[in-house]
Amino acid sequence: MEQGERFTITVRGKPEADLVPHRSESSQGVAAAIASLQASARIRGVSDADVASFVGEGRL
C-alpha cells in the first residue's frame, strides 16, 4: 500500500469494502471550501477566521 495501491475486500467473492490510499487535504482545497461557504447566503459576510473557528468547533 506504500505506493498508492488499492485493495478490495471481498466476502465469498462479493466486494464489501475498498482500501484506498489516504489523500491529505491541500491548503488550496481548504481555502476553496471556505470561499464556497462564505459565498452561501447562510454565512455571507463572515470573516475567514470566524469560518475557520466554526469548522474547528464542528459547527459547519
Helices and strands as residue ranges (DSSP letters): E 7-11, E 14-19, H 27-39, G 41-43, H 48-56
